[in-house]
Amino acid sequence: MSVSELQSVDMQQVLMYAYELGDLINQSVDVSDYLYWKRQVDAHEGIQSLVKQLAAKKELFDETQRFGHFHPDYHAAKDAVHAVEMDLEMYEEVQNFQKAEKRLDDMLHQMSETIAFSVSDSIKVPSNDPQPKGCSSGGKCSCG
């Protein structure tokens, strides 16, 4: 058996394990909780009305953002987006959805790190964390 045949057999096995892992993740409590709260948010008319308002406010803000602070409506557009976001976050369904989303994201990131670091400590793993740890946006810090 050639090296390329051996690598192809290994890749098939890796893909099979990846699909099995995906199935296990989909059966997890974190995914179930996330999907439950997503359905609650999607079904709530008040929340959906605010989601539409937020999309419209963000579109206006994006237009002002091209000019930044120099646009005469920049701060008003930014404040309008923030106000709608605050209104959304008052709903228990939105709060619980955000918590469930964070737990699921954390679980998936931890799994990604485990897989990546089992290959090499220097592999960078992207994260949704706005405050990344280490020297760059992913991976283990190799600084002094």
Stockholm file with secondary structure:
# STOCKHOLM 1.0

chainA/1-144         MSVSELQSVDMQQVLMYAYELGDLINQSVDVSDYLYWKRQVDAHEGIQSLVKQLAAKKELFDETQRFGHFHPDYHAAKDAVHAVEMDLEMYEEVQNFQKAEKRLDDMLHQMSETIAFSVSDSIKVPSNDPQPKGCSSGGKCSCG
#=GR chainA/1-144 SS CCHHHHHHHHHHHHHHHHHHHHHHHHTSHHHHHHHHHHHHHHHCHHHHHHHHHHHHHHHHHHHHHTTGGGSTTHHHHHHHHHHHHHHHTTSHHHHHHHHHHHHHHHHHHHHHHHHHHHHCTTCCCCCCCSSCCSSSSSSCCCCC
#=GC SS_cons         CCHHHHHHHHHHHHHHHHHHHHHHHHTSHHHHHHHHHHHHHHHCHHHHHHHHHHHHHHHHHHHHHTTGGGSTTHHHHHHHHHHHHHHHTTSHHHHHHHHHHHHHHHHHHHHHHHHHHHHCTTCCCCCCCSSCCSSSSSSCCCCC
//
